[in-house]
Amino acid sequence: MKHKSVITAVLGLGLMAAGLYAMKHLSGQGEWILALCSLCTALGCGFFGQGAGSLVTARVMSGHSQEKKRLEIEQRDERNIAVNARAKSSAWDVMTFVFGALMVSFALMNVGPVPIVMLVAAYLFVECTAIYYRSRYEKEM
């Protein structure tokens, strides 16, 4: 697990550095290059945050075996899993309406077609993923 966290953090730093470097040196090449560089930078930040957080947690918990065991039990507790699933479900319900309202507001503001199409594509991807997992879980249960 520690090796995964180190790899994730290093990958994140690399993506972030590459994105920032490319942003600085390829700024006049076009909008899509800038968007790609921004995406690399954002993904790098996310990967680095995830990896660094896991490393810090492992480092802090390394000297506290009782706390580490208690935390593992707490994470596997059925009640906490159910609460987490219910919170995700509520957030999903809110997100569906927020995405819809955002798409309509972008369309009414005459934002260019590229951001609207990207937002619609992301929305449809999320909804199709939900349909896939719902049908998969229904078959399992």
N, C-alpha and C positions, 0 to 999 in steps of 0.2 A: 504494500500500500504506500509505503514511503517513497519508493521509486516512482510510482505513478504520479505522486504529488510533485516530486522534483521535475519529472518530465513535463507535467502540465504547466508548472510555473515557468520553466525555461522556454517551452513552446510559446507561452503567453508573452514573455519578454521579447522573444524573437519576432513574433507577429506584430507586437506593438511597435518595436523599433523599425521593422521593415515598413509598416504603414506610415509612421511619422516621417521616415526618411523619404519614402516615395512621395508623400504629400509635399514635402519641401522641394524636391527636385523635379517633380512631374506636374507641378501646379498648372501650367499653361497648356496641358495636353487635351483637356476636355473634361466635361462634367462627370462622365462615367468613370474616368480614371480617378478623379477625386472621390467619388462615391466608393469605389473599390478600395482605395487607400483608407478611407474612413471606416469601412467595414473591417478591414484587417486590424486597424488600431482598436476598434471596439471589441472584436473577438479576442485580441491579445490581452486587453484589459480584463475581460471576463475569465479567460483561462488562467492568467496570472493570479487574479484574486482568488479563484477556486483552489489553485495549487498552493499558494502561499497560506491561505486559511487552513488548509488541511495540514500543512507542515507546522504551522504555529500551534494548532490544536494537538497534534501528535507530540510536539516538544513540551507543551505545558502538561499534558497528561502522562508523560513518560515517568515522572517521579511520583505520581499519585495513582497507584494501581487500584485502590478502593474506589476512588472517584471515577476512574476509567471504567471499571466494572459496573458501577451504578449507572453511568451514562449509557452504556451499551444495553443494559436491562431496560432503562427508561425508553430508549429508542425502539426497542422491540416490543414494548408493552402494547397490548391490543387496544387499550383505551386511547393511547396517544396516536396510534395508527388510524383509528377511527376518527378522532378529532382532526387529524391532518387531512384525511380523505374528505371529510365534510367541509373543511375550510377551502380545499382546492375546488370542490364542487361549487361552493358559493362564489368563489373568485371566477370560476369558469362562466357561471351564469351572468355575472356582471360584465366580464370581458366581451362576451358575445354582443351585448347591447352597446358597449362602448365602441367596439370596432365598427359596428353598423353606423352609429351616430357619427363617428369620425369620417367614415367613407362618404356619407351624405354631406357633411359639412365641407369636406375637401372638394366635392363636386360642386357645391353651391358657391364656393369661394373662387371658382375657376382656376384651381391649381392645375398645373400641367398634367397631361395624361400619364406620364411615367410614374410619379408618386402614387397616383390613384390606382393604377394597374398593379403596382408593387403591393400596395395595401390590400387590394382585393385578392391578389394571389396568396398573400400571407394568411388572410382570413379564410380563404377556401382550403388552404393546406391544413390549417388548424381544425377546421370543421370536418374535413375528410379523415384526418387522423382520429378525431373523436368517433366518427362513424365506424372506422375500422376496428378500434379497440372495443367499442360497444358490442359490435357483432362478435368479435373474438371472445369477449368475456361472457356473452350470452351463451355461446356454444360450450364454454367450459362449465358453466353453472347449471 
